[in-house]
């Protein structure tokens, strides 16, 4: 679907209670829409809340229900935990016994109306992060946080640091550092990625990229902006 226009959601109020977040999405001049996750395909949306035409929304991961997801779709989307974070360690053994635990990652929250996909919401602390999230090859990363949803089949605790690498050009490889300190509960979880350092590159070769990142539970939902595109 082709985007007809882009709208930036500016949250003027936020409240979090466990897995539930409520707020006011300013400038949401639309009809009521459902907030859904599409981890297991377009035919099986998982509702986590809604936004009304005035911009008031509630998103609660505790409401996510997998009862109607076919086993085939589940098995196609679920994979090893170490491979399901936005940033991955170069060696799965850095995750110890949790490396092969089952998990699924949801990058963005989708908005639907009458079952049709009408928009996508990016969860970031700074609007400037969105271009990099959409195309990291051509858009520079900046310091800040972005947020995703992670599904796991059992309670997991990950506290580790690891290194990986990114090629700057054909002959240069730069080390990156990722620090994980996160408690994942069985079911769906908010995950926060905080970019602490950015490696500056020659823009004619490739865009600047995160070189030091922490991965944690969502720390302060009041810092989260919902940035969206409508279709």
Protein Blocks (a to p, Z undefined) as FASTA:
>chain_A
ZZfbdcddddfbdcdehjaccdddehiacdddddddffnojklccdfbdcdfkopacddf
klpccklgcfklmmmmpccfklmcfbdcfblklnmmmlmpccdddfbdcddeehiafbdc
dddfbfklmmmmmommlpccdedddddddddfbdcdddddddddddfblmbccddddddd
ddddehjdddddddfbdcdddfkloccddfbdcddddfblmlpccddddZZ
